[in-house]
Amino acid sequence: QFRRMNLLGKNAAGIEGFNFDIRTQIGAGAYVCGEETALINSLEGKRGEPRAKMHFPTEKGFLNQPTIVNNVETFCIAARIIELSPDYYLNTGCPNSPGTKLISISGDCHKPGIYEIEWGMTVAEILNLCEADDPHFIQVSGPSGESLSIDAINRKLSLDDLRCGGAFMVFNSSRSPLRIFDNFADFFKHESCGLCTSCRAGNFIIKRKLEKLATGLARTRDLEELKEWGNIMAKTSRCGLGKMATHALVGALDEFPDYFESLLDTRGGLNYSFDDKRAIQDYENFFKQ
């Protein structure tokens, strides 16, 4: 339709010599392709993994040409500023965080969905907006974001306070934070491209540590090592996936210390969740045949 209107293609919008076009490229859907150089690799038909930062994409990006990578939301906001004027945009939101933000609200609420809010809204206002059901634990910006207790309801979504990448998950008091973080760890272990040793091995170790907590066999040292591995991954991973994979978990260890300490071993190393009958079931079935 845009091409028929002469808004795309050669001499776009009737401007002589202004050749502008858009092509939609379908990728493999890898989470790591949220990193701009991994996305460029995917666009070129290569494996989606971050490049060594010898050059920024603005110097050498797609096909080694200068490339600017932005989210669709950024282009939409730019278009609205052109349409409505900078003054209109600056009068929305809050000081230092003008404009609006798209957030995806999910979890234990009666009105999940995609919301466009003004920057500066408090967590409490968002919980009321989506009609949250007994909110107890809030995860902002997805698995690599920030974990909040209900005590943080007066914090504001803004660049000066609580930055939000777009996801807002609500969990009520019936949810297990440990299961949530175990699910996050499994996700990062699966989505890591495996290029960096710290990310590849670190996500595996984090997953095992959380499993140890789940069986009641973890010690205080295990909680300390979760933080240590988070620090190693944040400092040595090549891209944001590895750097931020443990961000939420490490934050939660400080936010909910009593909860994690309640999961530590108090039974002298005995694993009461181990089912000895189930463990030998395959052996028994084999000899029954």
N, C-alpha and C positions, 0 to 999 in steps of 0.2 A: 504493500500500500504506500509506504514512504517512497519507494522508487517510482511508482506511478505519479506521485505528487512532486517528483524531482527533488526530494529532500535528501536522497542518497544517490551515490554514483558519481559519474563525471559531471563537472560543472554544477555541483549540488546547489540547490536554492537559486539557480540562475547566476551563480558567481563564476565568472570565467576563470578556469584554471584551478578551482577549488574542488578537488576530487576527494570525496569522503564516503566511506562505506562501512557497513557493520556485518560481521559474520559470526554466527553462533556456533561454538565448538562444544561438542559433548565430550566430557571426560569420563574417567573410570569411577569417579565418586570417592576417591581416597581423601580422607580427612587431612592428611599431611599436605595436600595441594592447597590448603588455605594459606600456606607459606608461599610468598610470591614467586620465588625462583623455582619451587617445585611445580607451581602452576604453569610457569613458562615451559618447563621441561615437558609437562603433559601436553601443552598446546603444540609442541614440536613433535609429538608422537613418541617421546622418550618415557622412561620410567619416572613416575612422580616422586622425586626425591630432591631435597634442597641442594642447591649448588654451593660450592665453596665461594665465600664472599670475596673473590678477587676483584670483581667489578659489581657495582650496583646496577640494577636493571635500567636505571636512567642513563647509564653509560653503555652497557651491553646487555640487552635483554632478549626478547623474541627474535630469533634468527640473527643474534648478535647486533641487533639494531636498538637504539635508545627506546626504552619502553616504560610507560607509566601504568602501574597496576592499581586499580581502585575497586572497591565494592560497588555493586549496583546502587546501594543506598546513597553513596557519595554522589553519584551522577544525578540521582533523583533530587537530592538536596540542592545541588548546583543549578539544576533546571528551575527549581522553585524560587531560588534567589534571583535568577534572571527574570522570571515571570512576575514576582511580587515585589522585588527590590530588596537590597541589603537592609534598609531600615526596618522593613516589615519583619524580616528574619531576625534581626537583632533585638526586636521588641518581644520576641517569644523566648521561652526558656528562663534562664536565670543568669546573673552576672558570671562571666568567664565560661559559661556553657549555654550559648544561645541556641535556639532552634528546637527541633523535635528529634525523637529517637524511636525507632521501631524495636519493639521487644516482643518476644514469643513467650507467652505465659502458659505454663503447663503444670500438671501435678494435682494436688488436692485442692481444687477450687471448682466452683460451679460454672464459671465463665472463662474457660481456657481459650486461647486464640492469639492472633496477632494484633497488638495495640500500637498506636502511634501516640506517644506521650510527649509532653514538654519536659526538657531537662529541668531538674530541680524538684521533681515529685519525690515525696518520701516513700519509703518502703511501706509504711502504714497505708498511705493513699492508694498504692498499687494493690495491696492486699484487699482493701475495701472495694476497689474497682472490679477485681476478678472474683469477688465473693469467696475468699479463701476459707477453707473448711478446717478449723482448729489448727492454724499454722504454728509450727514448732521449729522448723528448720528450713532455711531458704538458701538456695544455691543460685548465685548471680553469675552470669557470663559462662554458663555451661560447666563441664567437668574440670576445666582448667581455670575457672574463675574463683570466686570468693564464697566461703561458707559463712552464713550468718545465723545467729540464734535469734529468737523472737525479741531479745533485748535490743536489737539493732533497728527496730521499726522506725525510729526517727531519723535515720540516716537518709541522705538525699542522693538520688542518682544524678551525678554531675562529675565533671572532670576534676573538681576540687575535693570530692568526697568518694562516692561509690561509683566507679566507672562500670559501665555495663556494655558488654559486647553485643547483647541482643537476647540472651536467654535468661528467663526468670522462672525457676522451678520451686514449687511450694510443696513441702512435705509436712504431714501432720504428725502427731505424737505417736501414732501406731507404727510409723516407719522406723526401720533400723538404720541409723547413720553408717554403721559398719558395712551393711549390705550395699548401701548406696556407693560408698567409696570403693568397695570391692568390685562393684560393677564398673565404676570409672576406671579402676586400675586394669581391669580386663579389656576395656575399650582401648586404652592407650597402648597396652601390650600388643593388641591386634593391629592397631593403626600405625604404629611406629614403622618407618621404612627400614629400620635396622642398620642404617649407615653409621650412626654414632654408637660406640661401645657403651657409653654411659646411659644412653636412652634404651638401647636394646637390652642390656643386662639389668639396668636400673628398674625398668618397668616390671621385669620378671621378678626381681627380688622384692619390690614393693608388693606385688600380688601375693607372693609367698608369705610375707610378713603379715599381711591382712588375714590370710587364711589361718595363720598361727594364732592371731587374736581371736578368730571365730571359734577355734577349737579350745580356747581357754588355756593355751600353752605358752603364751607370750609373757615376757618379763619386761621390767622397766627399760632394760637395755634395748629391747626391740623397738620401743617408742622412740628412743634416742636415735637409733639407726635409721628409722624412717625419716627423721629430720636430716640426718647426715646425708643420706642418699638423695633427698630432695635438693640439698645444697650442691652436691656434686653434679647432679643432672642440670640444675639451673646454670651452673658456671661453665659446663663443658659441652653441652649439646649444641649442635650446629643451628637448629631452628627452634621456633617457638613451641613446637609440640613437646620436645624433650625438656625445654627450659621451664615450661609451665605445667607439665604433666602432674606434678605433685604439689602445685601451688595451693589448691583447695584443701588437700589432705593435711599439709603442714599447717595451714591456717586453722583447720579444725582441731588439730592437736592442742593449739593454744586457746581456741574458742571454747572447747568442750573437754577440759582436762579431767574432770571428775568422771565423765562418761568413759573415756578411754582407759582410765585407771581401773574402772570397775570391770574391765574385760581381762585384766591381767590374771596370771595363774595364781590361784589360791588353793590348789589341790595337790601341790607337790609333784607336778609333772604328769599326773594321771589324766588321760584323755577319756572322759566318760562318754564322749560322743562316738567313740569307735565301736562299730558293730562287728563283733568277732564272727557271728554266724553269717552275716552278709559277706564278710571278707573271704570265707572259704566256700561260698556257695558255688562258684564256678568250678572249683576243685571237686566238690561233691557231685555236681551234675555231670562232670566229665566221666567219673567212674560209674555212675548209674547207667550210662549209655553202654 
